[in-house]
C-alpha cells in the first residue's frame, strides 16, 4: 500500500504541475456512497515552496489539497487555497473548455450523464442526468476557475447512472392529475427575514416527488444514508426526575489506517439495522427522553434511525404541525448496538437567533386564494428517483414552485429573493 500511495503522489505531482510544491500533510479516510460502496480516499496537502510556516493546521495561500480514490485512482477533489494556483493547472477560458475537461477527467458525457445546472461568475455546477432527465440523489460536479482562467477547484460527488440503471418509461404525469396533492403541499410558513429581524407569513409549496403513475410520493430531501429505517412514532413516557444524563464524547471523523485501506475493509455504516436494534434504540431513546426532556411526553416524533460513522443515529423532531420555518429537532447518537445514548445535538440555535424578531403581520389570505395566485407558476418536471427496494431509478415528477404568496398582502414574490 505504501508504494501505491507514493505512486498516487507522483502521478498528482505530474498531472497538476506541482513541481514547485512540497507534500506537507497526508490523510486517509473512507466514505460511503450509493449501492453500498466503500471508498478509501487519500488526501494530500501540497504547499508552495517558500510559503513559510503557518499557524496550527492552516494552509498557506496557493496550497493544493487533492483527494484521490485509493483503489480506482480517480481524482475526487482539487482545491487551491484562496483560489490561487502556483502550479501548472489546466487553463479553461470558456464553458465548452470546462465541459470538455470534465468529460476527459471523469469519463462521463454531457447530455448522457450530466448537465450544466448553473454558472455563476466563474463557478460551474453540473448535476447527474440520464439522457437529459435529472436523477436523485444527485451526482454533483463543481468546477471553478480564477481570473486567469486557471482551474482552482474541482469536486465530484455521488453517482452518475447509466441508461441500464433506469426504468424505461415515458413521462405522463400532469398537474391536473394531482390537483388535490398540490393543495395539500401548499403550506403557511413563518419565514424569517434576517435583515429586518422580523417574520413574514407566506404560502409556499413544499417540494415533493410523485411517481409517474401518481400513486406514490417521495420526500424532496432524500437521504444518502444506505441503511435508514423510517419510524414515524410519537414518543410518550413518564419522567425520571431522579436521574441525570452522562454525556460521552464521540468521534465522527472517517480517518482510517493504511492497513484498513489495504484490506478495503467495509465501512461500518454498511452494517444493516436489524429489528432487534430498532427495539434497543426505542428503549434507549425513551430512557434518554425521560431524563433530558422529562416534561415533553407526546411532543417528539421519532422520525428514523440510521448509521453515522459507526454510531447509531436516531432523529427526532417536534411532533406538532406548526408554521415555523425551522422545526425543533434533535439528533441522538447511540453506541453501535443501540444500548445507550452517548450524546445529542438540538437545533435550538435558530430559536435563540430569532427570539427578538417581530411577529408576522396578520394572515388575511386563504389557502385557496394563494393557490389561485400561484397556479400558473407551479412546475412538474420529470426526475429519475432511486428506488432502494428495486435497486433502480424510477420516473417521478418533481412538484416545485419558485414563488411564494405574502399571506397578509397577497403579493407574489420570488422565494430566493426573500431576505
C-alpha positions as CSV (number, residue, x, y, z in Angstrom):
1,X,0.0,0.0,0.0
2,X,2.9,2.4,0.7
3,X,4.1,2.0,-2.8
4,X,0.6,2.6,-4.1
5,X,0.2,5.8,-2.2
6,X,3.7,7.0,-3.3
7,X,2.6,6.3,-6.9
8,X,-0.5,8.4,-6.4
9,X,1.6,11.3,-5.0
10,X,3.9,11.2,-8.0
11,X,1.0,11.0,-10.5
12,X,-0.7,14.0,-8.9
13,X,2.5,16.0,-9.0
14,X,2.8,15.4,-12.7
15,X,-0.9,15.7,-13.5
16,X,-1.3,19.2,-11.9
17,X,2.2,20.5,-12.4
18,X,3.2,20.6,-8.7
19,X,7.0,20.6,-9.3
20,X,7.3,23.8,-7.2
21,X,5.3,22.3,-4.3
22,X,6.1,20.2,-1.3
23,X,3.9,17.4,0.0
24,X,3.3,18.6,3.6
25,X,0.5,16.5,5.0
26,X,-1.5,13.4,4.1
27,X,-4.6,11.7,5.4
28,X,-6.6,8.6,4.7
29,X,-10.3,8.4,5.2
30,X,-13.3,6.4,3.9
31,X,-16.7,7.3,2.6
32,X,-19.9,5.5,1.8
33,X,-21.8,6.2,-1.4
34,X,-24.7,4.7,-3.3
35,X,-25.0,1.0,-3.9
36,X,-23.2,0.2,-0.6
37,X,-19.8,1.1,-1.9
38,X,-16.9,1.9,0.5
39,X,-14.4,4.4,-1.0
40,X,-11.0,4.9,0.5
41,X,-9.7,8.4,-0.1
42,X,-6.1,9.6,0.1
43,X,-5.9,13.4,0.8
44,X,-2.7,15.2,0.0
45,X,-1.9,18.8,1.1
46,X,0.8,20.3,-1.2
47,X,2.4,23.6,0.0
48,X,4.0,26.0,-2.5
49,X,7.8,26.1,-2.0
50,X,8.9,29.0,0.1
51,X,5.5,29.6,1.6
52,X,6.9,29.7,5.2
53,X,5.4,28.4,8.4
54,X,1.7,28.6,9.2
55,X,-0.3,28.6,12.4
56,X,-1.9,25.4,13.7
57,X,-3.4,23.4,10.8
58,X,-3.9,26.3,8.5
59,X,-2.8,26.1,4.9
60,X,-0.9,29.0,3.1
61,X,-2.3,30.7,0.1
62,X,-1.9,28.5,-3.1
63,X,-1.9,25.2,-1.2
64,X,-3.2,22.4,-3.3
65,X,-5.5,19.9,-1.4
66,X,-6.2,16.8,-3.5
67,X,-8.4,13.8,-2.8
68,X,-7.8,10.6,-4.8
69,X,-9.7,7.3,-4.6
70,X,-7.1,4.8,-3.4
71,X,-8.4,1.8,-5.3
72,X,-9.7,3.4,-8.6
73,X,-7.1,6.3,-8.8
74,X,-9.9,8.8,-9.6
75,X,-9.5,12.4,-8.5
76,X,-12.4,13.3,-6.3
77,X,-11.4,16.8,-5.5
78,X,-8.8,19.5,-6.2
79,X,-8.8,22.7,-4.1
80,X,-6.3,25.6,-4.3
81,X,-6.5,27.7,-1.2
82,X,-7.8,31.3,-1.8
83,X,-8.2,30.4,-5.5
84,X,-4.5,30.9,-6.1
85,X,-2.6,28.4,-8.2
86,X,1.1,28.4,-8.4
87,X,1.1,25.1,-10.3
88,X,0.7,24.3,-14.0
89,X,-3.1,23.5,-13.8
90,X,-5.3,23.4,-16.9
91,X,-6.5,26.8,-18.4
92,X,-10.2,26.7,-19.2
93,X,-11.3,30.0,-20.7
94,X,-14.9,29.2,-21.6
95,X,-17.8,26.9,-20.9
96,X,-17.0,24.4,-23.7
97,X,-13.4,24.0,-22.4
98,X,-14.7,23.3,-18.9
99,X,-17.2,20.7,-20.2
100,X,-14.5,19.1,-22.3
101,X,-12.1,18.9,-19.4
102,X,-14.8,17.4,-17.1
103,X,-15.6,14.8,-19.8
104,X,-11.9,13.8,-20.1
105,X,-11.4,13.8,-16.3
106,X,-14.5,11.8,-15.4
107,X,-15.2,9.6,-18.4
108,X,-18.8,11.0,-18.4
109,X,-20.6,12.6,-21.3
110,X,-22.6,15.8,-21.2
111,X,-26.2,15.2,-22.1
112,X,-25.9,11.5,-21.5
113,X,-24.6,11.5,-17.8
114,X,-24.7,15.1,-16.7
115,X,-26.0,18.6,-17.5
116,X,-25.0,22.2,-16.6
117,X,-27.2,23.2,-13.7
118,X,-25.8,26.7,-13.2
119,X,-23.0,29.0,-14.0
120,X,-22.3,31.9,-11.6
121,X,-19.3,34.1,-12.2
122,X,-16.5,31.5,-12.8
123,X,-18.2,28.6,-11.0
124,X,-19.9,25.8,-12.9
125,X,-22.3,23.3,-11.3
126,X,-23.1,20.1,-13.1
127,X,-25.7,17.5,-12.0
128,X,-26.4,13.9,-12.9
129,X,-28.9,13.0,-15.6
130,X,-29.8,10.1,-17.9
131,X,-30.4,11.3,-21.4
132,X,-31.3,14.8,-20.1
133,X,-33.5,13.8,-17.3
134,X,-32.1,14.6,-13.8
135,X,-31.5,11.9,-11.2
136,X,-31.7,12.0,-7.4
137,X,-30.0,11.7,-5.1
138,X,-27.9,13.8,-7.4
139,X,-24.4,13.3,-8.6
140,X,-22.7,16.7,-8.5
141,X,-19.6,18.1,-10.2
142,X,-18.3,21.6,-9.4
143,X,-15.6,23.4,-11.3
144,X,-14.1,26.9,-10.6
145,X,-11.5,28.9,-12.5
146,X,-9.8,32.0,-11.3
147,X,-9.3,35.4,-13.1
148,X,-6.5,33.9,-15.1
149,X,-8.9,31.0,-16.2
150,X,-6.8,28.5,-14.3
151,X,-8.5,25.5,-12.7
152,X,-8.6,26.2,-8.9
153,X,-11.5,24.0,-7.7
154,X,-12.9,20.6,-8.7
155,X,-15.1,18.2,-6.9
156,X,-17.2,15.2,-7.9
157,X,-19.6,13.5,-5.5
158,X,-22.4,11.0,-5.8
159,X,-23.4,8.6,-8.5
160,X,-24.0,9.2,-12.3
161,X,-26.3,6.5,-13.6
162,X,-26.2,4.8,-16.9
163,X,-29.2,4.1,-19.1
164,X,-29.5,0.5,-17.8
165,X,-29.9,1.8,-14.3
166,X,-33.2,3.5,-15.0
167,X,-36.7,2.0,-15.7
168,X,-37.6,3.0,-19.2
169,X,-40.9,4.7,-19.5
170,X,-42.5,7.9,-20.9
171,X,-43.4,10.8,-18.5
172,X,-47.2,11.0,-18.4
173,X,-48.0,12.8,-15.2
174,X,-49.7,16.2,-15.4
175,X,-50.6,18.9,-12.9
176,X,-54.3,18.2,-13.5
177,X,-53.7,14.6,-12.3
178,X,-52.5,15.8,-8.9
179,X,-54.7,18.8,-8.0
180,X,-55.5,17.5,-4.5
181,X,-51.9,16.8,-3.8
182,X,-50.9,20.3,-4.9
183,X,-53.4,21.7,-2.4
184,X,-52.0,19.6,0.4
185,X,-48.4,20.6,-0.4
186,X,-49.2,24.3,-0.1
187,X,-48.1,25.4,3.4
188,X,-48.4,28.5,5.5
189,X,-44.8,29.3,6.7
190,X,-43.4,31.9,9.1
191,X,-40.4,32.9,7.1
192,X,-37.5,34.7,9.0
193,X,-36.3,37.9,7.4
194,X,-32.8,38.3,8.8
195,X,-32.1,41.8,7.6
196,X,-35.1,43.4,9.2
197,X,-35.4,40.9,12.1
198,X,-39.0,40.0,11.6
199,X,-41.1,37.1,10.4
200,X,-43.2,37.1,7.2
201,X,-46.1,34.7,6.8
202,X,-46.1,33.2,3.3
203,X,-47.9,30.5,1.4
204,X,-45.2,28.2,-0.1
205,X,-45.3,24.9,-1.9
206,X,-43.4,22.1,-0.2
207,X,-41.5,20.2,-2.9
208,X,-42.2,16.5,-3.4
209,X,-41.6,13.7,-5.9
210,X,-44.7,11.9,-7.3
211,X,-44.3,8.6,-9.0
212,X,-45.2,8.6,-12.7
213,X,-48.4,6.7,-12.0
214,X,-49.5,9.2,-9.4
215,X,-49.9,6.6,-6.7
216,X,-46.8,7.1,-4.6
217,X,-44.8,10.1,-3.3
218,X,-41.2,10.5,-2.0
219,X,-39.9,13.4,0.1
220,X,-37.9,16.1,-1.7
221,X,-34.9,15.8,0.6
222,X,-33.8,12.2,0.0
223,X,-31.1,10.9,2.4
224,X,-27.8,9.5,1.3
225,X,-27.9,7.0,4.2
226,X,-27.7,3.4,2.9
227,X,-29.5,1.7,5.8
228,X,-32.1,4.1,7.0
229,X,-35.2,2.8,8.8
230,X,-38.2,5.2,8.8
231,X,-40.1,5.1,12.1
232,X,-42.7,7.8,12.5
233,X,-43.6,7.2,16.1
234,X,-44.7,9.7,18.8
235,X,-42.7,9.1,21.9
236,X,-44.7,9.0,25.2
237,X,-43.2,8.4,28.6
238,X,-43.2,9.1,32.3
239,X,-40.4,11.5,33.6
240,X,-37.4,10.2,35.5
241,X,-36.5,13.2,37.8
242,X,-34.1,11.2,39.9
243,X,-31.5,10.6,37.1
244,X,-29.0,12.6,35.2
245,X,-27.7,12.1,31.7
246,X,-24.0,11.4,31.4
247,X,-22.8,12.7,28.0
248,X,-19.9,10.9,26.3
249,X,-17.6,12.3,23.6
250,X,-17.9,10.8,20.1
251,X,-15.6,10.9,17.1
252,X,-17.3,11.4,13.7
253,X,-14.1,11.5,11.7
254,X,-13.6,8.9,9.0
255,X,-9.8,8.6,9.4
256,X,-8.5,5.1,8.7
257,X,-5.2,3.3,8.8
258,X,-3.1,2.1,5.9
259,X,-3.9,-1.5,6.9
260,X,-7.6,-0.8,6.7
261,X,-7.2,0.7,3.3
262,X,-5.1,-2.2,2.1
263,X,-7.8,-4.7,3.2
264,X,-10.5,-2.5,1.7
265,X,-12.4,-3.0,4.9
266,X,-16.2,-2.3,4.6
267,X,-17.4,0.9,6.1
268,X,-19.3,0.3,9.4
269,X,-22.3,2.3,8.2
270,X,-23.0,-0.5,5.7
271,X,-24.0,-2.9,8.5
272,X,-27.8,-3.3,8.3
273,X,-30.0,-2.1,11.2
274,X,-32.0,-5.1,12.5
275,X,-35.4,-5.2,14.1
276,X,-33.7,-6.0,17.4
277,X,-31.6,-2.8,17.1
278,X,-34.7,-0.8,16.4
279,X,-36.2,-2.2,19.7
280,X,-33.0,-1.4,21.6
281,X,-33.0,2.1,20.1
282,X,-36.6,2.7,21.2
283,X,-35.8,1.6,24.7
284,X,-32.6,3.8,24.9
285,X,-34.4,6.7,23.4
286,X,-37.3,6.5,25.8
287,X,-34.9,6.5,28.8
288,X,-33.0,9.4,27.4
289,X,-36.2,11.5,26.9
290,X,-37.4,10.6,30.3
291,X,-34.2,12.2,31.8
292,X,-33.3,15.0,29.4
293,X,-36.9,16.1,28.3
294,X,-39.0,14.8,31.2
295,X,-42.0,17.1,30.6
296,X,-42.1,16.7,26.8
297,X,-44.0,13.4,26.5
298,X,-46.0,13.3,23.3
299,X,-44.1,16.2,21.8
300,X,-41.4,14.3,20.0
301,X,-41.8,12.4,16.7
302,X,-39.1,9.7,16.2
303,X,-38.5,10.0,12.5
304,X,-35.9,7.5,11.7
305,X,-32.8,5.5,12.7
306,X,-29.6,5.1,10.6
307,X,-25.9,4.8,11.0
308,X,-23.4,7.7,11.1
309,X,-19.6,7.0,11.1
310,X,-20.0,3.8,13.2
311,X,-22.7,5.2,15.6
312,X,-26.4,4.7,15.5
313,X,-28.3,8.0,14.8
314,X,-31.9,8.5,15.8
315,X,-33.6,11.6,14.5
316,X,-36.4,13.3,16.5
317,X,-38.5,16.4,15.5
318,X,-41.3,18.4,17.1
319,X,-44.5,16.4,16.6
320,X,-46.7,19.4,16.4
321,X,-47.6,20.7,13.0
322,X,-46.6,24.4,13.0
323,X,-45.9,27.2,10.6
324,X,-42.4,27.7,11.8
325,X,-39.7,27.8,9.1
326,X,-37.4,25.6,11.2
327,X,-38.8,22.8,13.3
328,X,-37.3,21.9,16.6
329,X,-35.1,18.8,16.0
330,X,-32.8,16.6,18.0
331,X,-30.2,14.2,16.6
332,X,-29.4,11.5,19.2
333,X,-26.2,9.4,18.9
334,X,-26.1,5.9,20.3
335,X,-23.3,3.3,20.6
336,X,-23.1,0.8,17.7
337,X,-25.5,-1.7,19.2
338,X,-28.0,1.0,20.4
339,X,-27.8,0.0,24.1
340,X,-27.0,3.5,25.3
341,X,-27.2,7.2,24.2
342,X,-23.8,8.9,24.0
343,X,-24.7,12.4,23.1
344,X,-27.3,14.6,21.4
345,X,-27.5,17.8,19.2
346,X,-30.5,20.1,19.3
347,X,-31.1,22.8,16.7
348,X,-32.0,25.4,19.3
349,X,-29.7,27.9,17.7
350,X,-32.4,29.2,15.4
351,X,-35.0,29.9,18.1
352,X,-32.3,31.8,20.1
353,X,-31.3,33.7,16.9
354,X,-34.9,34.8,16.2
355,X,-36.1,35.3,19.8
356,X,-36.4,39.1,19.4
357,X,-37.8,39.0,15.9
358,X,-41.0,41.0,15.2
359,X,-44.0,38.7,14.6
360,X,-45.6,38.4,11.2
361,X,-48.5,40.6,10.1
362,X,-52.0,39.1,10.3
363,X,-52.9,36.5,7.8
364,X,-55.7,37.8,5.5
365,X,-55.4,35.4,2.6
366,X,-56.9,32.0,2.5
367,X,-55.0,28.9,1.2
368,X,-57.4,28.7,-1.8
369,X,-56.8,32.3,-2.7
370,X,-53.0,31.8,-2.5
371,X,-53.2,28.7,-4.7
372,X,-55.0,30.6,-7.4
373,X,-52.2,33.2,-7.4
374,X,-49.6,30.5,-7.7
375,X,-51.2,28.0,-10.1
376,X,-49.5,29.3,-13.2
377,X,-46.1,29.2,-11.5
378,X,-46.2,25.6,-10.2
379,X,-44.0,23.2,-12.2
380,X,-43.9,19.4,-12.6
381,X,-40.7,18.1,-14.2
382,X,-39.5,14.5,-14.8
383,X,-36.8,13.2,-12.5
384,X,-35.4,9.7,-12.0
385,X,-35.6,8.8,-8.3
386,X,-33.5,6.0,-6.8
387,X,-35.7,3.2,-5.5
388,X,-33.7,1.2,-2.9
389,X,-36.3,-1.6,-2.8
390,X,-35.9,-2.4,-6.6
391,X,-32.3,-1.1,-7.0
392,X,-33.3,1.0,-9.9
393,X,-34.2,4.6,-10.8
394,X,-37.9,5.1,-11.5
395,X,-39.5,8.0,-13.2
396,X,-41.2,10.7,-10.9
397,X,-42.5,14.2,-11.3
398,X,-40.8,16.9,-9.2
399,X,-43.5,19.2,-7.9
400,X,-42.0,22.6,-7.2
401,X,-42.6,26.3,-7.2
402,X,-40.1,29.2,-7.1
403,X,-42.6,31.7,-5.9
404,X,-44.5,32.4,-2.6
405,X,-47.5,34.5,-1.7
406,X,-47.4,37.0,1.1
407,X,-50.3,35.8,3.4
408,X,-51.0,39.4,4.5
409,X,-50.7,41.5,1.3
410,X,-51.3,38.8,-1.4
411,X,-48.1,39.9,-3.2
412,X,-46.4,37.1,-5.2
413,X,-42.7,37.0,-4.6
414,X,-39.7,35.1,-5.8
415,X,-38.7,32.7,-3.0
416,X,-34.9,33.2,-3.5
417,X,-35.3,37.0,-3.2
418,X,-36.9,36.9,0.3
419,X,-34.3,38.1,2.7
